[in-house]
Amino acid sequence: MLPESKIKDIIIAKITQDEDLGDQVGGSGHLGYISYIIDSIHKPERVQIDDDDDGWKITYTYTLVVETEFTYYPDNPPREYKYKKTIIIDDNGKIISESPKEITNSPFSPPVL
């Protein structure tokens, strides 16, 4: 099994690839910034990929944090969107398959603090 630090690096790279992070400008011209927090990384599970190969199933949850020029505490905190995703990697850390990300909170629910 890969070390925890390598698994975390793979997840960071995957989130960075999947999400549009950093400075943003909306259609109205207002500035924003999108960042992320890894909430949890579940213990890897050994799974069979095909007849000859095994891999590691890793499920993780993360939060996208959307700050705008109007973000201020406590009245207008950043919006938070929580997601869950599962990837399967081989023994070298290459992603073999992945699930679509699942929303674990509604964008219309109040932010989790």
Rosetta blueprint (number, residue, H / E / L):
1 M L
2 L L
3 P L
4 E H
5 S H
6 K H
7 I H
8 K H
9 D H
10 I H
11 I H
12 I H
13 A H
14 K H
15 I H
16 T H
17 Q H
18 D H
19 E L
20 D L
21 L L
22 G E
23 D E
24 Q E
25 V E
26 G L
27 G L
28 S L
29 G L
30 H L
31 L E
32 G E
33 Y E
34 I E
35 S E
36 Y E
37 I E
38 I E
39 D E
40 S E
41 I E
42 H L
43 K L
44 P L
45 E E
46 R E
47 V E
48 Q E
49 I L
50 D L
51 D L
52 D L
53 D L
54 D E
55 G E
56 W E
57 K E
58 I E
59 T E
60 Y E
61 T E
62 Y E
63 T E
64 L E
65 V E
66 V E
67 E E
68 T E
69 E L
70 F L
71 T L
72 Y E
73 Y L
74 P L
75 D L
76 N E
77 P L
78 P L
79 R E
80 E E
81 Y E
82 K E
83 Y E
84 K E
85 K E
86 T E
87 I E
88 I E
89 I E
90 D L
91 D L
92 N L
93 G L
94 K L
95 I E
96 I E
97 S E
98 E E
99 S L
100 P L
101 K L
102 E E
103 I E
104 T L
105 N L
106 S L
107 P L
108 F L
109 S L
110 P L
111 P L
112 V L
113 L L
